[in-house]
Amino acid sequence: MPGSPRARDTNPRALRQIAHVLNRDFNAQIDMSDFEGKQPQEVETARSSRALAALAVRGLTGWEDKDCVKCVIDGRRDQGIDAIAISETSREIWLVQAKYSSKGTAGVGKDAARALIQGWRLIDNSNFDRLNERAQRFEDRLRAVLRDPHARVHLVMAVTGPGGLSEEVRETFEDELAEANGHGLTLDYRVLNTESLWQQIRVEEAPPEVEIEARMRKWIHVDVPVSMYQGIVPASQVAEWFGTAGQHLFQQNIRYALGVNEVNSGIVETAVNNPEYFLCFHNGITVICDSLETEFPGRRRPDEPVILKLRGASVVNGAQSVTSLHHALLESPEALEDADVSVHVICTNGDSPELPSRITTTRNRQNQVEERDFVALDRTQTYIREEFALVLDKTYTYKRGEADPSPDQGCSVTQAAVALACAHPNTKLTVRAKQNVDTLWERGSDGAYDLLFKEQPSASMIWGMVRLHRATVARVHEVAKKYKGRAADVADRGDFLIAHLVSQIIDRKGMDDVEYGWDGVLARVPALVDTVFPWLVHHVDLAFGPDSKKSLTRTLSDPLRCRLLSDAVLRDVRAGGESPKVPDDYLRQAQQRASRKLRRPNSVTILKDSGALVNGTPLRFEPANTNERQALSEWLAKDPARVEASWTGNRKYPLLWAADGRNYSPSGLVMHMYGLVGWENAPLAVQGPSRWYIDGVSMADLAERLYADMGDES
């Protein structure tokens, strides 16, 4: 839970060290061009504040200094936000407000808190045109993360001061959290004060070799093939390891601490409320070290304690537990006095460079049983797979770990569940599918799984619905290119709701039959989307107003609101009236589009120059039309590597083909594939980027979106 650091007297040592680090690591890189002609003192204060924002980003993300500086957006029209940091991997956003005082008196007032919240609301509602140019650079990445229903947004106040919040300021933040949370997205706030920033610097500056101590009882010792101890260690001592070493304690772990989540919260709850049972409920911790020394306060026997002094220590399994125990220690120090942890210490001695890595890898191979795994026990899934193979000559996978078939060869149970959920008359299932597909495996009276599969839908219906869903979502994303603002947001976040609407419009009679006319239905998808989409935008604006501050994210995450929108759209579509015109305010500027068509660089150049793809990004080949599919499908199916490539960043030959390990241009590789197949009627030229896909989006479409955004910025 968010809270304010405990106010304390100014710490001159901490302030000096913070000022030193700001000057050493960031000041020279900070852009101060907007302060030309200002008084030197004003310039330096602003520079230190911006550097403080970059320092906070470094502590929150662990990124390099130059990347943290790029996050700083402070200046005119920053809307209370001094830095924006985005992690696509963890689906997190940090909005940082920094206030620097060389005397350690900076704080967070009511106006500053409201400004930061207002800045977040502008981002949440896609009002990027009200932010400055520095912030607008992040628009695409912000949209991408916020489309994830489980995105996490952190409002961070970094101040060189005590950091205590008044009751009024705290209520301001808590009110915003109450409004934002509860519909998938998680919003929280935190204060980084002088003490916490200083602690961050101390951890960052700490030597890489970690030294910790474990007082172990009930121990056993094995010295072949290496020295190993296993026994019981007080939880309070394990918690203090993190306080001493910080993230350096996990140098050789496969990951650092993941922060607050359900599992970690459970660890804290057990440690605080049931400490005597912690040893029963917890798997234990594995520590490796370069060397260790032993000390025996009493007799040298297992029923007497041994003190292990570990050098070059790293927790390779149990990082989440260690940090959670540290959190529990801060929350309730006395509770941990009764908690114990099972600890396994392995001294590698540095003899084998591969041994630490092998230990880490092996110790973390603990496969979690998920609710989806129990789907494999349902005979309905077996019947569906058999029907897919026998009736449709397609592949259907339902066991976790199986490779998904290529889009033209079949589908997985996950893809089927999503399509069936969007096709169900109850919009609640559509919302669940968009927010978290794992909820579709829930059983019981309110569970989705039985609603989707209990009646054993036919393979023909499932395959048809999967293709309908794919075609609808693809068309929605194509339509989204024409719009900006709320209309673009409706397309991005409402694609599953639009798929639901389309599935309700089509004729469902005889849908279980193999003879059902799915090809005709799929041919109507573009027209259906073009009819439904304007009505959805119209009713969103009608319900909330074009300038409403109500979050579209929360609207499309609320089953009741989605049902009301769905009912209104279906009523108007079925009435047969002409679709309303999408307001011109939502259209991208026609003049810019026209100029882009005349001078648009090729897709590879756009992707390379934009930096949208990192080296190693996987790509997948998908045939663009029926003729191509018929010519290549059998050949592609013989070797899965033939549809796989990766991005190298080379301007001329950016694709590394998995089938032969050689570099090609997108079009050149497609033509090479035609040649290997011996396709006599192959076209003389081809648009290769339209065949290679990244996360469901072709290189050509991604380049078009990026270029459209470049045009808007210019």
C-alpha positions, 0 to 999 in steps of 0.5 A: 500500500502506498504511504509516505516516508517518515519525516526526519531531520535534514541529512546533510550527508545524503544531500551532498551525495545526491548533489554529487551524483546528479552533477556527475551522472546527469547534469551534463546530459540534461537539455536546458536549451529552453532556459537560454537567457535566464538567471544562472541560479534559475537555470541550475535549480531547474537542471538539478530538478531535471537531473533528480527526475532522471535519478529517480527513473534510474532507481525505478528501472535500473536503466543506463544514465543516457536512457534515463535522461531521455525520459525527462520531459520537464518544461512548458506544458509538461502538465505536472510531469517531469519524466516518463519511463515506460517498460513494455516488458513489465507493462509499467509506466512511471510518471515522475514529478521531481522537486529539488532543494539543496537545503533538503526542504522540498515537498509535495503540496496540494497543487503539485499533486493535482498537477501530476494527477491531471497529467496522468488523466490527459495520458489516460484519455489520450489527450497527448496534444495537450502535452509538450513535444518531449512528452508526445514522443512517448505517445505510441509506447504509452498507448501500447502499454495502456492497451494491456488491461493489466498495465501498472502506472506509478505516480512518483514524487521525487523530492530532496526533503522529508517527503511527508504528505499532508492529509489533504494531499494523501486524500487527493491521491487516494481519491484518484486511486479509488476511481482508477483501480478495480477495472484491470489497470493498477494505479499507485503512488509513492514518494522518493524522499532524501533518505530513499534517494540516498539509499538508492545511491548507496545500493548503486554504489555498493561493491559488486561482491556481496557479503552476508551472514547466516546463523543456521541451525538444524543444519546438514553439510555435504562437501562433495562435489562442492561444499553445501549447507542446508538448514534453518535461518531466522527470517529477520536475518534473511530480510536484513540481507536485502537491506544490506546488499539491495538488488546486488543480492540477486546478481546471478538470479534470473530476475530481480524482485518483481515488486508487489503481486499476489504471491509476494503479498501472500508471503508478507501476510504469512510472515506478519500474521502467521510467522510460526507457520512460515517455515511450513508454507515456504519453499525455501531460498537458495544462495550461491557464493564464491567462498564461505567461512564457518564459525561455531559459537558452541560445539561443532555438531548439527544440533548446535548453530553454525555461522556462515560468512558468505562472500560473493553471495547471490540469491539464485532462487527466492528473490521475491521471498527475500524482498517480501520478508524485507518489506515485512520487517519494515512493516512489523519487525517484531513479527519476524522474530518467530519466523524461520526460513529454509536456506540452502547454501552452495559454495561454488569456489569459482572452480567452474564458471558454468556451475553458478549458471547451471544451478540458477537455471535448474533451481528455477525450473519450477513449473507453476500449475495454471488453471488452463492446465486442467482444460487438458483433462476435459474430454470435450477438448479431445473431441474438438481436436479430433473433429478439427483433424477429421472434418476440417483437416486442421490442427487444434492444440489445447495443452500448454507447451504445444506450439500454436499452429500457423494461422491458416493451419488451425488454432489453439484453445486460447484463440478459440476461447477468446473468439467464443467469448467475444461471440457470446451474447453476454458482453461480460465474457468479452470484457474478461477476454480483453482484460485477462484470458486466464479468467476464461478457464474458471469453472463454476456458476459464474465461470466462463469455461462452461459457458463457452465449452459445456455444450461442445461447440462444433469444430466448424463453428469454432474455426469459423469464429476464430477466423471471424475474430481475426478478420474483425480485429485486423480490420479494426486495426486497419481502420484505426490508422485513419483516426486519432484521439478518442476514435483511435482509442475506441479502435485500439481498446475496443477491438474485442467489443467490435468483434462482439458486435460483428458476431451478433449481427451475422446470421447464426442459423446453421452455424454448427454445420460444415456447410455454413457459409463462412467464406461469405461471412468473412467477405462481409467483415470490412463492411460490417466493421465500417458500419459498427465502428462509427456507431460505437464512436457515436455512442461513446461520445453521446454517453460521455461527451467528446471532452469527457474526463471519464476514462475510456479504459474504465468504460471498456473494462466495465461489463455494464457499460459495455452492455449498454453500448452494445445494446445501443449500437446493435439497435441502431445497426439493425434499424438499418439507418446510415452510420453516423459520420465520425467527427472531423476532429478525429481524422488525421490531417488529409494534407499530411496523408497526401504528402506522405503518400507522395514521399513515403520511404520504404518500410525497412527504412522507416522501421530502421530509422524509428528504432521500433524494432530491436535486433533479434525481434522475431518475425513470422511469415504469413501468406497474403492471398489464397494463391500464395497460401495454396502454393506455399502451405504444404512446403511451409508445414514441413519445416517450422523454421521456414516461417520464422525470421529475426530482425538484424537492423541491416538496411539492405538485408534486415531479415535473418531467415531461421531456415538457413541462417542467411540474411535477406531483404523482406521481398527478396526472401519471399521471392527466394521462397517462391523459387525453392517451392518451384511455383511456376505462376509466382508473381514477378514482384512482391511486397515482402513487408506485407508478409512478415509479421511482428506480434500480429502486425505486418512490417508494412502496417507497422511502418505505415503507422510509424510514418503516419505519426511522424507526419503528425509530429512534423 
